[in-house]
């Protein structure tokens, strides 16, 4: 193999390797709170929202766009965060009780 061919071969091999998928962290929705109330993840990571007790939804208060999650009382919903920033999320049903979640997404 010629020395000039090596960079091309490396580029081809790297292109064939799939990109690593992000981590998935769990946030529980219980009573009138998110647990944890604040979480830091990296761009491309996901949060699995898991309903433990109560009837809840998830809405964006501020930060980058976020696909809201409809009201339910059980199950799990996964959202991948692709934009760096600080997301402030709320269960609108329990807003007055302080049910907020802060998600910090780092590069």
C-alpha atoms as a printed R data frame, in Angstrom:
    type eleno elety resid chain resno       x      y      z
1   ATOM     1    CA   UNK     A     1   0.000  0.000  0.000
2   ATOM     2    CA   UNK     A     2   1.283  3.422 -0.876
3   ATOM     3    CA   UNK     A     3   1.734  6.043  1.861
4   ATOM     4    CA   UNK     A     4  -0.519  8.431 -0.085
5   ATOM     5    CA   UNK     A     5  -3.374  5.899  0.017
6   ATOM     6    CA   UNK     A     6  -3.377  5.648  3.811
7   ATOM     7    CA   UNK     A     7  -5.223  8.948  4.515
8   ATOM     8    CA   UNK     A     8  -7.915  7.986  2.004
9   ATOM     9    CA   UNK     A     9  -8.314  4.546  3.581
10  ATOM    10    CA   UNK     A    10  -8.594  6.060  7.075
11  ATOM    11    CA   UNK     A    11 -11.233  8.536  5.875
12  ATOM    12    CA   UNK     A    12 -13.266  5.742  4.274
13  ATOM    13    CA   UNK     A    13 -13.088  3.602  7.413
14  ATOM    14    CA   UNK     A    14 -14.094  6.477  9.693
15  ATOM    15    CA   UNK     A    15 -17.057  7.298  7.472
16  ATOM    16    CA   UNK     A    16 -18.238  3.693  7.758
17  ATOM    17    CA   UNK     A    17 -18.255  3.748 11.584
18  ATOM    18    CA   UNK     A    18 -21.645  4.833 12.926
19  ATOM    19    CA   UNK     A    19 -21.708  7.873 15.165
20  ATOM    20    CA   UNK     A    20 -22.009  7.116 18.845
21  ATOM    21    CA   UNK     A    21 -25.495  7.624 20.151
22  ATOM    22    CA   UNK     A    22 -26.031  9.880 23.133
23  ATOM    23    CA   UNK     A    23 -26.701  8.787 26.670
24  ATOM    24    CA   UNK     A    24 -30.214  8.491 28.065
25  ATOM    25    CA   UNK     A    25 -31.009  9.813 31.546
26  ATOM    26    CA   UNK     A    26 -34.278  9.331 33.423
27  ATOM    27    CA   UNK     A    27 -36.403 12.035 35.042
28  ATOM    28    CA   UNK     A    28 -39.298 10.831 37.194
29  ATOM    29    CA   UNK     A    29 -42.618 12.654 37.410
30  ATOM    30    CA   UNK     A    30 -44.074 11.998 40.843
31  ATOM    31    CA   UNK     A    31 -46.578 13.739 43.111
32  ATOM    32    CA   UNK     A    32 -45.937 17.411 42.335
33  ATOM    33    CA   UNK     A    33 -42.268 17.269 41.349
34  ATOM    34    CA   UNK     A    34 -39.695 16.228 38.806
35  ATOM    35    CA   UNK     A    35 -36.891 14.088 40.219
36  ATOM    36    CA   UNK     A    36 -34.295 15.339 39.823
37  ATOM    37    CA   UNK     A    37 -35.393 18.991 39.563
38  ATOM    38    CA   UNK     A    38 -32.283 19.919 37.575
39  ATOM    39    CA   UNK     A    39 -30.167 17.858 35.183
40  ATOM    40    CA   UNK     A    40 -27.142 18.504 32.977
41  ATOM    41    CA   UNK     A    41 -26.668 16.510 29.775
42  ATOM    42    CA   UNK     A    42 -24.736 16.831 26.521
43  ATOM    43    CA   UNK     A    43 -26.060 17.706 23.069
44  ATOM    44    CA   UNK     A    44 -27.459 14.527 21.526
45  ATOM    45    CA   UNK     A    45 -28.344 12.970 24.876
46  ATOM    46    CA   UNK     A    46 -31.924 12.023 25.679
47  ATOM    47    CA   UNK     A    47 -34.156 12.226 28.714
48  ATOM    48    CA   UNK     A    48 -36.617  9.454 29.418
49  ATOM    49    CA   UNK     A    49 -39.549 11.018 31.282
50  ATOM    50    CA   UNK     A    50 -41.067  8.314 33.499
51  ATOM    51    CA   UNK     A    51 -44.459  8.761 35.158
52  ATOM    52    CA   UNK     A    52 -44.391  7.348 38.712
53  ATOM    53    CA   UNK     A    53 -47.431  8.896 40.383
54  ATOM    54    CA   UNK     A    54 -49.945 11.547 39.411
55  ATOM    55    CA   UNK     A    55 -51.285 13.065 36.207
56  ATOM    56    CA   UNK     A    56 -48.672 15.266 34.493
57  ATOM    57    CA   UNK     A    57 -47.568 16.898 31.255
58  ATOM    58    CA   UNK     A    58 -44.325 18.599 30.188
59  ATOM    59    CA   UNK     A    59 -44.267 22.047 28.583
60  ATOM    60    CA   UNK     A    60 -41.500 24.524 27.709
61  ATOM    61    CA   UNK     A    61 -41.350 27.755 29.704
62  ATOM    62    CA   UNK     A    62 -38.113 29.052 28.178
63  ATOM    63    CA   UNK     A    63 -35.084 27.944 26.218
64  ATOM    64    CA   UNK     A    64 -34.655 26.226 22.870
65  ATOM    65    CA   UNK     A    65 -37.651 24.571 21.236
66  ATOM    66    CA   UNK     A    66 -39.042 21.482 22.943
67  ATOM    67    CA   UNK     A    67 -41.748 19.124 21.718
68  ATOM    68    CA   UNK     A    68 -44.288 19.174 24.527
69  ATOM    69    CA   UNK     A    69 -45.561 16.002 26.135
70  ATOM    70    CA   UNK     A    70 -49.305 15.555 26.554
71  ATOM    71    CA   UNK     A    71 -50.988 14.869 29.879
72  ATOM    72    CA   UNK     A    72 -50.916 11.277 31.105
73  ATOM    73    CA   UNK     A    73 -50.697  9.283 34.310
74  ATOM    74    CA   UNK     A    74 -48.344  6.448 33.330
75  ATOM    75    CA   UNK     A    75 -45.683  5.364 30.895
76  ATOM    76    CA   UNK     A    76 -42.483  6.829 29.554
77  ATOM    77    CA   UNK     A    77 -41.644  9.357 26.846
78  ATOM    78    CA   UNK     A    78 -38.172  9.964 25.436
79  ATOM    79    CA   UNK     A    79 -36.923 13.291 24.112
80  ATOM    80    CA   UNK     A    80 -33.507 13.907 22.523
81  ATOM    81    CA   UNK     A    81 -31.942 17.320 23.110
82  ATOM    82    CA   UNK     A    82 -30.076 18.537 20.023
83  ATOM    83    CA   UNK     A    83 -29.558 22.206 20.912
84  ATOM    84    CA   UNK     A    84 -27.168 23.564 23.506
85  ATOM    85    CA   UNK     A    85 -28.818 25.797 26.087
86  ATOM    86    CA   UNK     A    86 -30.865 26.015 29.250
87  ATOM    87    CA   UNK     A    87 -34.373 24.587 29.027
88  ATOM    88    CA   UNK     A    88 -36.933 25.487 31.678
89  ATOM    89    CA   UNK     A    89 -39.771 22.939 31.625
90  ATOM    90    CA   UNK     A    90 -42.963 22.724 33.672
91  ATOM    91    CA   UNK     A    91 -45.889 20.455 34.368
92  ATOM    92    CA   UNK     A    92 -48.608 23.012 33.608
93  ATOM    93    CA   UNK     A    93 -51.066 21.116 35.817
94  ATOM    94    CA   UNK     A    94 -48.816 21.650 38.866
95  ATOM    95    CA   UNK     A    95 -47.204 24.977 37.914
96  ATOM    96    CA   UNK     A    96 -48.607 26.700 41.013
97  ATOM    97    CA   UNK     A    97 -47.043 23.975 43.175
98  ATOM    98    CA   UNK     A    98 -43.608 24.653 41.650
99  ATOM    99    CA   UNK     A    99 -43.256 21.603 39.403
100 ATOM   100    CA   UNK     A   100 -40.392 22.874 37.234
101 ATOM   101    CA   UNK     A   101 -37.416 21.118 35.646
102 ATOM   102    CA   UNK     A   102 -34.199 22.763 34.480
103 ATOM   103    CA   UNK     A   103 -32.256 20.957 31.736
104 ATOM   104    CA   UNK     A   104 -28.794 22.257 30.885
105 ATOM   105    CA   UNK     A   105 -27.493 20.963 27.573
106 ATOM   106    CA   UNK     A   106 -23.746 21.316 27.043
107 ATOM   107    CA   UNK     A   107 -21.768 20.944 23.802
